[in-house]
């Protein structure tokens, strides 16, 4: 398999996995927004009225970001990156305070968080997801640089050919 083909399929797989994780997380939270409000309140970062709105708005944003990343819409990678930065910051805050609570990542009463201790595992998972995001950014930068370089070489060839003909 050619290197470029492998990179294309790796990029697609990472977008599929990240998009799916965000979609599943959003759907799980929307199944019980009142319970997710309790999880948000446990972090103590926002007042109750804001947490109720976040309990509905955040999962919808996660679902939309996941779908858009899945289909490679413009700005979807930036949205997912922003969400991951916020999630990581909140998890670090909770770990710093020594909170022993459900992270709420995959809805209230996430079985994984109860079994393995919550915030630290969620942080490691978000950092792994960030590695995928970094790969996608690197891939885009490589593709953009490669395309610009090829385009510039072709335009230089055209200029050289035109100069030889005159």
Buried (B, 14 or more C-beta within 10 A) or exposed (E): EEEEEEBEEBBEEBBEBBBBBBBBBBBBBBEBBEBBBBBBBBBEBEEEEBBBEBBBEBBEBBBBBBBBBBEEEEEBBEBBBEBBEEBBEBBEBBBEEEBEBBBBBBBBBBEBBEEEEBBEBBBEBBEEBBEBBEBBEEBEEEBEEEEEEEEEEEEEEEEEEEEEEE
